[in-house]
Amino acid sequence: MLTDQEQTKIESIFIQIEPKILRSIQLYKESEIFRQGIIVGLPSNKRGFYDTLYINIEKITPWQLKTFDRRVKKDIPGMAFIEQYDTITRLGFRK
């Protein structure tokens, strides 16, 4: 379960990388698994908290990857993941 402090840091990283994303966390829906422009949250057993947060970016730039890597090492080491699906890259955090 991600803490409030971790969640706030994660949101700020996502906003820096993709400023146009919707600021509120949307619950995971299998039908929208690769939807872009939102922060997706997989809920934990405790109400109002999440186990995983991620964003999808199509055609990610080297700057976005470098910024993500730098911020992860500085703010939240050991929780980040990067997954590649054709032209979509998923950047996320799980605990």
N, CA, C and O atoms as CSV, one atom per row, in Angstrom:
chain,resi,resn,atom,element,x,y,z
A,1,MET,N,N,0.842,-1.175,0.000
A,1,MET,CA,C,0.000,0.000,0.000
A,1,MET,C,C,0.888,1.240,0.000
A,1,MET,O,O,1.771,1.377,0.847
A,2,LEU,N,N,0.656,2.129,-0.937
A,2,LEU,CA,C,1.409,3.374,-1.021
A,2,LEU,C,C,0.905,4.354,0.034
A,2,LEU,O,O,-0.302,4.505,0.225
A,3,THR,N,N,1.827,5.012,0.712
A,3,THR,CA,C,1.443,6.008,1.710
A,3,THR,C,C,1.026,7.300,1.018
A,3,THR,O,O,1.271,7.475,-0.176
A,4,ASP,N,N,0.399,8.201,1.761
A,4,ASP,CA,C,0.004,9.499,1.204
A,4,ASP,C,C,1.218,10.268,0.696
A,4,ASP,O,O,1.162,10.895,-0.362
A,5,GLN,N,N,2.311,10.221,1.445
A,5,GLN,CA,C,3.527,10.937,1.054
A,5,GLN,C,C,4.101,10.357,-0.241
A,5,GLN,O,O,4.499,11.108,-1.132
A,6,GLU,N,N,4.145,9.035,-0.350
A,6,GLU,CA,C,4.638,8.397,-1.575
A,6,GLU,C,C,3.730,8.724,-2.753
A,6,GLU,O,O,4.207,8.999,-3.854
A,7,GLN,N,N,2.438,8.695,-2.522
A,7,GLN,CA,C,1.476,8.996,-3.576
A,7,GLN,C,C,1.648,10.427,-4.085
A,7,GLN,O,O,1.576,10.664,-5.291
A,8,THR,N,N,1.870,11.367,-3.192
A,8,THR,CA,C,2.082,12.763,-3.578
A,8,THR,C,C,3.348,12.907,-4.414
A,8,THR,O,O,3.346,13.617,-5.420
A,9,LYS,N,N,4.430,12.242,-4.012
A,9,LYS,CA,C,5.682,12.292,-4.779
A,9,LYS,C,C,5.505,11.675,-6.163
A,9,LYS,O,O,6.000,12.209,-7.156
A,10,ILE,N,N,4.801,10.553,-6.221
A,10,ILE,CA,C,4.565,9.876,-7.500
A,10,ILE,C,C,3.766,10.774,-8.438
A,10,ILE,O,O,4.104,10.899,-9.615
A,11,GLU,N,N,2.715,11.394,-7.927
A,11,GLU,CA,C,1.908,12.296,-8.745
A,11,GLU,C,C,2.750,13.446,-9.281
A,11,GLU,O,O,2.590,13.835,-10.438
A,12,SER,N,N,3.643,13.998,-8.464
A,12,SER,CA,C,4.477,15.115,-8.931
A,12,SER,C,C,5.453,14.657,-10.014
A,12,SER,O,O,5.742,15.413,-10.942
A,13,ILE,N,N,5.962,13.430,-9.907
A,13,ILE,CA,C,6.842,12.887,-10.950
A,13,ILE,C,C,6.065,12.741,-12.255
A,13,ILE,O,O,6.546,13.150,-13.312
A,14,PHE,N,N,4.872,12.165,-12.189
A,14,PHE,CA,C,4.057,11.979,-13.383
A,14,PHE,C,C,3.701,13.313,-14.034
A,14,PHE,O,O,3.732,13.431,-15.259
A,15,ILE,N,N,3.367,14.307,-13.235
A,15,ILE,CA,C,2.991,15.617,-13.772
A,15,ILE,C,C,4.184,16.295,-14.434
A,15,ILE,O,O,4.022,16.973,-15.449
A,16,GLN,N,N,5.382,16.121,-13.875
A,16,GLN,CA,C,6.572,16.702,-14.498
A,16,GLN,C,C,6.851,16.035,-15.847
A,16,GLN,O,O,7.226,16.710,-16.806
A,17,ILE,N,N,6.672,14.736,-15.923
A,17,ILE,CA,C,6.955,13.995,-17.152
A,17,ILE,C,C,5.882,14.230,-18.212
A,17,ILE,O,O,6.198,14.362,-19.394
A,18,GLU,N,N,4.635,14.283,-17.803
A,18,GLU,CA,C,3.504,14.447,-18.720
A,18,GLU,C,C,2.542,15.494,-18.151
A,18,GLU,O,O,1.555,15.140,-17.506
A,19,PRO,N,N,2.824,16.792,-18.387
A,19,PRO,CA,C,2.040,17.872,-17.760
A,19,PRO,C,C,0.549,17.878,-18.117
A,19,PRO,O,O,-0.254,18.455,-17.384
A,20,LYS,N,N,0.172,17.247,-19.228
A,20,LYS,CA,C,-1.221,17.287,-19.675
A,20,LYS,C,C,-2.108,16.234,-19.021
A,20,LYS,O,O,-3.305,16.190,-19.307
A,21,ILE,N,N,-1.559,15.382,-18.149
A,21,ILE,CA,C,-2.376,14.314,-17.573
A,21,ILE,C,C,-3.419,14.864,-16.611
A,21,ILE,O,O,-3.248,15.919,-16.002
A,22,LEU,N,N,-4.496,14.112,-16.500
A,22,LEU,CA,C,-5.549,14.427,-15.543
A,22,LEU,C,C,-4.987,14.246,-14.144
A,22,LEU,O,O,-4.386,13.212,-13.853
A,23,ARG,N,N,-5.168,15.216,-13.282
A,23,ARG,CA,C,-4.519,15.230,-11.975
A,23,ARG,C,C,-5.071,14.213,-10.968
A,23,ARG,O,O,-4.356,13.809,-10.051
A,24,SER,N,N,-6.315,13.803,-11.125
A,24,SER,CA,C,-6.880,12.852,-10.162
A,24,SER,C,C,-6.598,11.414,-10.611
A,24,SER,O,O,-6.482,11.136,-11.805
A,25,ILE,N,N,-6.490,10.521,-9.647
A,25,ILE,CA,C,-6.200,9.118,-9.927
A,25,ILE,C,C,-7.494,8.412,-10.324
A,25,ILE,O,O,-8.510,8.523,-9.638
A,26,GLN,N,N,-7.443,7.690,-11.430
A,26,GLN,CA,C,-8.594,6.944,-11.925
A,26,GLN,C,C,-8.424,5.470,-11.571
A,26,GLN,O,O,-7.324,4.930,-11.688
A,27,LEU,N,N,-9.489,4.823,-11.144
A,27,LEU,CA,C,-9.428,3.399,-10.823
A,27,LEU,C,C,-9.170,2.579,-12.083
A,27,LEU,O,O,-9.649,2.915,-13.166
A,28,TYR,N,N,-8.418,1.516,-11.926
A,28,TYR,CA,C,-8.081,0.612,-13.018
A,28,TYR,C,C,-9.332,-0.018,-13.605
A,28,TYR,O,O,-10.180,-0.536,-12.877
A,29,LYS,N,N,-9.441,0.030,-14.933
A,29,LYS,CA,C,-10.512,-0.655,-15.662
A,29,LYS,C,C,-9.835,-1.443,-16.770
A,29,LYS,O,O,-9.063,-0.889,-17.552
A,30,GLU,N,N,-10.123,-2.730,-16.837
A,30,GLU,CA,C,-9.465,-3.574,-17.831
A,30,GLU,C,C,-9.738,-3.105,-19.256
A,30,GLU,O,O,-8.884,-3.266,-20.128
A,31,SER,N,N,-10.900,-2.535,-19.506
A,31,SER,CA,C,-11.240,-2.067,-20.850
A,31,SER,C,C,-10.425,-0.839,-21.259
A,31,SER,O,O,-10.335,-0.527,-22.447
A,32,GLU,N,N,-9.835,-0.145,-20.292
A,32,GLU,CA,C,-9.048,1.062,-20.577
A,32,GLU,C,C,-7.585,0.876,-20.176
A,32,GLU,O,O,-6.936,1.822,-19.731
A,33,ILE,N,N,-7.073,-0.334,-20.334
A,33,ILE,CA,C,-5.748,-0.680,-19.820
A,33,ILE,C,C,-4.629,0.188,-20.410
A,33,ILE,O,O,-3.642,0.459,-19.726
A,34,PHE,N,N,-4.765,0.630,-21.672
A,34,PHE,CA,C,-3.713,1.431,-22.299
A,34,PHE,C,C,-4.128,2.884,-22.511
A,34,PHE,O,O,-3.507,3.591,-23.304
A,35,ARG,N,N,-5.150,3.332,-21.825
A,35,ARG,CA,C,-5.612,4.717,-21.962
A,35,ARG,C,C,-4.517,5.676,-21.522
A,35,ARG,O,O,-3.815,5.434,-20.540
A,36,GLN,N,N,-4.385,6.771,-22.267
A,36,GLN,CA,C,-3.363,7.763,-21.964
A,36,GLN,C,C,-4.003,9.007,-21.369
A,36,GLN,O,O,-5.212,9.216,-21.477
A,37,GLY,N,N,-3.171,9.829,-20.739
A,37,GLY,CA,C,-3.651,11.092,-20.196
A,37,GLY,C,C,-4.226,11.007,-18.798
A,37,GLY,O,O,-4.805,11.975,-18.305
A,38,ILE,N,N,-4.074,9.856,-18.152
A,38,ILE,CA,C,-4.588,9.691,-16.793
A,38,ILE,C,C,-3.564,8.953,-15.931
A,38,ILE,O,O,-2.693,8.249,-16.440
A,39,ILE,N,N,-3.689,9.128,-14.630
A,39,ILE,CA,C,-2.941,8.314,-13.675
A,39,ILE,C,C,-3.880,7.187,-13.262
A,39,ILE,O,O,-4.976,7.436,-12.761
A,40,VAL,N,N,-3.449,5.953,-13.475
A,40,VAL,CA,C,-4.272,4.788,-13.168
A,40,VAL,C,C,-3.828,4.208,-11.832
A,40,VAL,O,O,-2.633,4.062,-11.574
A,41,GLY,N,N,-4.798,3.879,-10.987
A,41,GLY,CA,C,-4.497,3.299,-9.682
A,41,GLY,C,C,-5.146,1.945,-9.499
A,41,GLY,O,O,-6.340,1.779,-9.747
A,42,LEU,N,N,-4.354,0.976,-9.061
A,42,LEU,CA,C,-4.888,-0.325,-8.668
A,42,LEU,C,C,-5.073,-0.283,-7.163
A,42,LEU,O,O,-4.092,-0.166,-6.429
A,43,PRO,N,N,-6.319,-0.375,-6.681
A,43,PRO,CA,C,-6.592,-0.174,-5.254
A,43,PRO,C,C,-6.021,-1.283,-4.372
A,43,PRO,O,O,-5.884,-2.432,-4.791
A,44,SER,N,N,-5.695,-0.902,-3.145
A,44,SER,CA,C,-5.258,-1.883,-2.149
A,44,SER,C,C,-6.479,-2.341,-1.365
A,44,SER,O,O,-7.599,-1.905,-1.634
A,45,ASN,N,N,-6.261,-3.214,-0.404
A,45,ASN,CA,C,-7.370,-3.695,0.428
A,45,ASN,C,C,-7.912,-2.604,1.338
A,45,ASN,O,O,-9.072,-2.654,1.747
A,46,LYS,N,N,-7.079,-1.619,1.656
A,46,LYS,CA,C,-7.508,-0.524,2.519
A,46,LYS,C,C,-8.132,0.574,1.656
A,46,LYS,O,O,-7.519,1.035,0.693
A,47,ARG,N,N,-9.310,0.976,1.991
A,47,ARG,CA,C,-10.063,1.946,1.196
A,47,ARG,C,C,-9.325,3.278,1.060
A,47,ARG,O,O,-8.822,3.827,2.041
A,48,GLY,N,N,-9.270,3.788,-0.175
A,48,GLY,CA,C,-8.657,5.084,-0.433
A,48,GLY,C,C,-7.164,5.029,-0.693
A,48,GLY,O,O,-6.541,6.067,-0.920
A,49,PHE,N,N,-6.575,3.841,-0.666
A,49,PHE,CA,C,-5.147,3.697,-0.918
A,49,PHE,C,C,-4.925,2.806,-2.132
A,49,PHE,O,O,-5.815,2.061,-2.541
A,50,TYR,N,N,-3.727,2.892,-2.701
A,50,TYR,CA,C,-3.399,2.143,-3.905
A,50,TYR,C,C,-2.142,1.309,-3.697
A,50,TYR,O,O,-1.247,1.684,-2.938
A,51,ASP,N,N,-2.092,0.161,-4.390
A,51,ASP,CA,C,-0.890,-0.671,-4.402
A,51,ASP,C,C,0.003,-0.304,-5.584
A,51,ASP,O,O,1.226,-0.420,-5.504
A,52,THR,N,N,-0.614,0.139,-6.682
A,52,THR,CA,C,0.121,0.466,-7.903
A,52,THR,C,C,-0.458,1.729,-8.525
A,52,THR,O,O,-1.675,1.912,-8.568
A,53,LEU,N,N,0.427,2.597,-9.004
A,53,LEU,CA,C,0.041,3.773,-9.787
A,53,LEU,C,C,0.883,3.772,-11.055
A,53,LEU,O,O,2.086,3.513,-11.004
A,54,TYR,N,N,0.251,4.063,-12.205
A,54,TYR,CA,C,1.023,4.129,-13.449
A,54,TYR,C,C,0.384,5.085,-14.447
A,54,TYR,O,O,-0.784,5.456,-14.324
A,55,ILE,N,N,1.189,5.476,-15.446
A,55,ILE,CA,C,0.703,6.245,-16.584
A,55,ILE,C,C,1.186,5.553,-17.853
A,55,ILE,O,O,2.199,4.854,-17.845
A,56,ASN,N,N,0.451,5.756,-18.940
A,56,ASN,CA,C,0.838,5.250,-20.255
A,56,ASN,C,C,1.218,6.437,-21.128
A,56,ASN,O,O,0.501,7.436,-21.178
A,57,ILE,N,N,2.348,6.321,-21.815
A,57,ILE,CA,C,2.801,7.383,-22.711
A,57,ILE,C,C,3.113,6.766,-24.067
A,57,ILE,O,O,3.890,5.815,-24.161
A,58,GLU,N,N,2.501,7.312,-25.118
A,58,GLU,CA,C,2.807,6.836,-26.464
A,58,GLU,C,C,4.002,7.610,-27.004
A,58,GLU,O,O,4.078,8.831,-26.874
A,59,LYS,N,N,4.925,6.885,-27.606
A,59,LYS,CA,C,6.140,7.462,-28.194
A,59,LYS,C,C,6.880,8.325,-27.172
A,59,LYS,O,O,7.055,9.527,-27.371
A,60,ILE,N,N,7.300,7.712,-26.104
A,60,ILE,CA,C,8.004,8.411,-25.027
A,60,ILE,C,C,9.324,8.981,-25.543
A,60,ILE,O,O,9.984,8.371,-26.384
A,61,THR,N,N,9.699,10.135,-25.043
A,61,THR,CA,C,10.947,10.777,-25.471
A,61,THR,C,C,12.087,10.402,-24.528
A,61,THR,O,O,11.847,10.020,-23.383
A,62,PRO,N,N,13.326,10.510,-25.007
A,62,PRO,CA,C,14.469,10.257,-24.127
A,62,PRO,C,C,14.474,11.177,-22.905
A,62,PRO,O,O,14.881,10.762,-21.820
A,63,TRP,N,N,14.024,12.422,-23.074
A,63,TRP,CA,C,13.963,13.353,-21.948
A,63,TRP,C,C,13.022,12.831,-20.863
A,63,TRP,O,O,13.346,12.891,-19.677
A,64,GLN,N,N,11.856,12.316,-21.268
A,64,GLN,CA,C,10.894,11.799,-20.296
A,64,GLN,C,C,11.469,10.607,-19.529
A,64,GLN,O,O,11.300,10.509,-18.313
A,65,LEU,N,N,12.148,9.706,-20.238
A,65,LEU,CA,C,12.761,8.551,-19.571
A,65,LEU,C,C,13.869,8.974,-18.618
A,65,LEU,O,O,13.972,8.456,-17.506
A,66,LYS,N,N,14.696,9.916,-19.056
A,66,LYS,CA,C,15.803,10.399,-18.223
A,66,LYS,C,C,15.262,11.093,-16.970
A,66,LYS,O,O,15.774,10.882,-15.871
A,67,THR,N,N,14.236,11.914,-17.136
A,67,THR,CA,C,13.631,12.622,-16.009
A,67,THR,C,C,13.003,11.629,-15.030
A,67,THR,O,O,13.159,11.770,-13.817
A,68,PHE,N,N,12.302,10.639,-15.549
A,68,PHE,CA,C,11.700,9.611,-14.699
A,68,PHE,C,C,12.779,8.899,-13.892
A,68,PHE,O,O,12.650,8.739,-12.678
A,69,ASP,N,N,13.836,8.475,-14.561
A,69,ASP,CA,C,14.930,7.761,-13.896
A,69,ASP,C,C,15.584,8.613,-12.809
A,69,ASP,O,O,15.856,8.129,-11.710
A,70,ARG,N,N,15.832,9.876,-13.122
A,70,ARG,CA,C,16.475,10.784,-12.159
A,70,ARG,C,C,15.588,11.008,-10.936
A,70,ARG,O,O,16.066,10.940,-9.804
A,71,ARG,N,N,14.312,11.273,-11.155
A,71,ARG,CA,C,13.385,11.536,-10.046
A,71,ARG,C,C,13.155,10.289,-9.192
A,71,ARG,O,O,13.024,10.384,-7.972
A,72,VAL,N,N,13.106,9.125,-9.834
A,72,VAL,CA,C,12.912,7.877,-9.090
A,72,VAL,C,C,14.082,7.639,-8.145
A,72,VAL,O,O,13.884,7.328,-6.971
A,73,LYS,N,N,15.292,7.784,-8.654
A,73,LYS,CA,C,16.481,7.563,-7.827
A,73,LYS,C,C,16.536,8.539,-6.663
A,73,LYS,O,O,16.999,8.194,-5.576
A,74,LYS,N,N,16.063,9.759,-6.893
A,74,LYS,CA,C,16.114,10.800,-5.867
A,74,LYS,C,C,14.977,10.667,-4.843
A,74,LYS,O,O,15.214,10.775,-3.640
A,75,ASP,N,N,13.763,10.438,-5.311
A,75,ASP,CA,C,12.579,10.522,-4.448
A,75,ASP,C,C,12.048,9.183,-3.933
A,75,ASP,O,O,11.702,9.070,-2.757
A,76,ILE,N,N,11.979,8.177,-4.793
A,76,ILE,CA,C,11.334,6.916,-4.414
A,76,ILE,C,C,12.106,5.729,-5.009
A,76,ILE,O,O,11.613,5.089,-5.939
A,77,PRO,N,N,13.276,5.429,-4.505
A,77,PRO,CA,C,14.052,4.321,-5.084
A,77,PRO,C,C,13.442,2.951,-4.774
A,77,PRO,O,O,12.866,2.733,-3.709
A,78,GLY,N,N,13.586,2.042,-5.734
A,78,GLY,CA,C,13.185,0.658,-5.521
A,78,GLY,C,C,11.730,0.312,-5.750
A,78,GLY,O,O,11.342,-0.837,-5.537
A,79,MET,N,N,10.910,1.258,-6.175
A,79,MET,CA,C,9.484,0.974,-6.362
A,79,MET,C,C,9.029,1.137,-7.810
A,79,MET,O,O,7.901,0.772,-8.142
A,80,ALA,N,N,9.874,1.672,-8.668
A,80,ALA,CA,C,9.468,2.016,-10.028
A,80,ALA,C,C,9.556,0.823,-10.975
A,80,ALA,O,O,10.330,-0.111,-10.763
A,81,PHE,N,N,8.740,0.885,-12.022
A,81,PHE,CA,C,8.844,-0.092,-13.105
A,81,PHE,C,C,8.554,0.596,-14.434
A,81,PHE,O,O,7.843,1.600,-14.491
A,82,ILE,N,N,9.119,0.035,-15.499
A,82,ILE,CA,C,8.889,0.506,-16.861
A,82,ILE,C,C,8.522,-0.714,-17.689
A,82,ILE,O,O,9.238,-1.715,-17.682
A,83,GLU,N,N,7.399,-0.629,-18.405
A,83,GLU,CA,C,6.959,-1.718,-19.277
A,83,GLU,C,C,6.719,-1.156,-20.668
A,83,GLU,O,O,6.206,-0.046,-20.814
A,84,GLN,N,N,7.087,-1.917,-21.690
A,84,GLN,CA,C,6.934,-1.480,-23.076
A,84,GLN,C,C,5.885,-2.342,-23.768
A,84,GLN,O,O,5.957,-3.570,-23.727
A,85,TYR,N,N,4.904,-1.692,-24.407
A,85,TYR,CA,C,3.874,-2.365,-25.189
A,85,TYR,C,C,3.802,-1.683,-26.542
A,85,TYR,O,O,3.147,-0.650,-26.677
A,86,ASP,N,N,4.462,-2.241,-27.541
A,86,ASP,CA,C,4.504,-1.669,-28.888
A,86,ASP,C,C,4.967,-0.206,-28.814
A,86,ASP,O,O,6.130,0.038,-28.493
A,87,THR,N,N,4.101,0.768,-29.098
A,87,THR,CA,C,4.513,2.180,-29.053
A,87,THR,C,C,4.172,2.847,-27.727
A,87,THR,O,O,4.472,4.025,-27.532
A,88,ILE,N,N,3.551,2.113,-26.819
A,88,ILE,CA,C,3.152,2.673,-25.526
A,88,ILE,C,C,4.111,2.203,-24.440
A,88,ILE,O,O,4.423,1.017,-24.333
A,89,THR,N,N,4.569,3.153,-23.644
A,89,THR,CA,C,5.436,2.851,-22.507
A,89,THR,C,C,4.658,3.131,-21.232
A,89,THR,O,O,4.035,4.184,-21.091
A,90,ARG,N,N,4.699,2.183,-20.307
A,90,ARG,CA,C,4.031,2.344,-19.017
A,90,ARG,C,C,5.092,2.635,-17.960
A,90,ARG,O,O,6.021,1.853,-17.759
A,91,LEU,N,N,4.935,3.777,-17.290
A,91,LEU,CA,C,5.802,4.151,-16.175
A,91,LEU,C,C,4.971,4.032,-14.910
A,91,LEU,O,O,3.860,4.556,-14.846
A,92,GLY,N,N,5.496,3.353,-13.910
A,92,GLY,CA,C,4.686,3.174,-12.719
A,92,GLY,C,C,5.469,2.863,-11.467
A,92,GLY,O,O,6.694,2.739,-11.470
A,93,PHE,N,N,4.704,2.740,-10.390
A,93,PHE,CA,C,5.250,2.443,-9.065
A,93,PHE,C,C,4.352,1.417,-8.407
A,93,PHE,O,O,3.126,1.512,-8.479
A,94,ARG,N,N,4.968,0.432,-7.763
A,94,ARG,CA,C,4.181,-0.538,-6.993
A,94,ARG,C,C,4.909,-0.853,-5.704
A,94,ARG,O,O,6.136,-0.790,-5.621
A,95,LYS,N,N,4.132,-1.186,-4.724
A,95,LYS,CA,C,4.707,-1.494,-3.410
A,95,LYS,C,C,4.373,-2.906,-3.033
A,95,LYS,O,O,4.763,-3.368,-1.960
